């Protein structure tokens, strides 16, 4: 497979925009159901935002792509558990994803709070 032409994130001033993240594990594989993949992606996002001094609470917007509408409830439960009381604005759609084993993809926008 050709390496995708992207970076994990970009910074613009105090704003961080991530690329869509997939649930790759340390071995470079995507495994698990949609809930497991969602938890893995949010952990990846937490690591990315942490590189710039942000936390999950600094994420103000996410965009989510699900492979199947039937996965929405399980995805939403895992997503809510990961974010807790913090509720970013979110768009969720059903779409084909680039890798067949990927059930969910999430991108995020974070910014430094005044």
N, C-alpha and C positions, 0 to 999 in steps of 0.2 A: 504494500500500500504506500502511496506517495504521502509524504508528510504534509499535513495541512499548512497552508500559507496564512499563519496567524500567530499572535502572541497570546499568552494567558490573560493579560490585561494591559490597559494603557491608563496613564494619569494625565489629566488636564487640570492644572491648578490643584484644587482641593477635591476634585471629582475623580473617582476610579470607575472605569467601565471594564467589566470582564468579558471575555469571549464566552460563548456557550460552553459549559462544562459537561462532560460525560463522566460516568462512574468508573473510571479506570482505577484498578487496584494497583498495588505496588509492583505486580508482575505484568502490568500493562493490559490486563484483561478486564472485561465488563461482565459481571456476574450478578445473580440475584434477581429478586422480583422488583417491582417498581418502588416499594417502600425501602428496600435495602439500597437500591440505586440512588434514591432521593437522599437518604441519610449520608451516603458516601459523597455525593456531589456537594451537599451543604458543608461537609467536613473539608472538602477541597476548597470551596469558596472561603470558608473561615481561615484556612491557611493562606490563601491568596491575599485576602484583605488584611490579614495580620502582617504581611510583609510590608505594608505601607502604614501600619499603626492603627488600622481600623479594627472594629469587631463586627459581629453580625448585626448588632444594634445600629451600626452606621449604614447598613444597606437600606436604601429608601425605595428601591424598585427592583423587581425581578421579572424576567420573562421566562416562561416555562413552555416547553414543547413535550407533549405526551404522545407516544406511539398509538395508544388506544384510549378511547373515551372511557372504557370499562375500568381503567386504572385510576380514574380521577379520585375516588374516595380514599383508596390506599395511599396514593401520592399525597393528598391533602392532609391526611392524618400524620404522616411522617414529617411533612413540611411544617405543620403547626407545632409538632412536638419539638422540632429542632429550633424553631424561632421563638417558641414560648410566647410571652406576652407581646413581643415585638411583632408588628404586622406591617411589613413593607407593602407598598402598592404592588400589584401583581397582575400580569396578563398571562392567561393559560390558553393554549390552543392544542388541537390534535393535528399531528403532521407526521409524515414519513421522516425518519431520522437517517443520518448518513451511514450508520453502522447497524446491521440487523439485530445485534444483541442489545443495543441501547433502547431502553424503554422510556427514558426521560432525559431531557437536556435543560439546563438552567443557566441563564446569564444574570448578572447583577450589576447594579449601579450603586455606589456608595459615595458619601461625601462627608467632609469634616463639618461637624455641627458647630455653629457659632457660639 
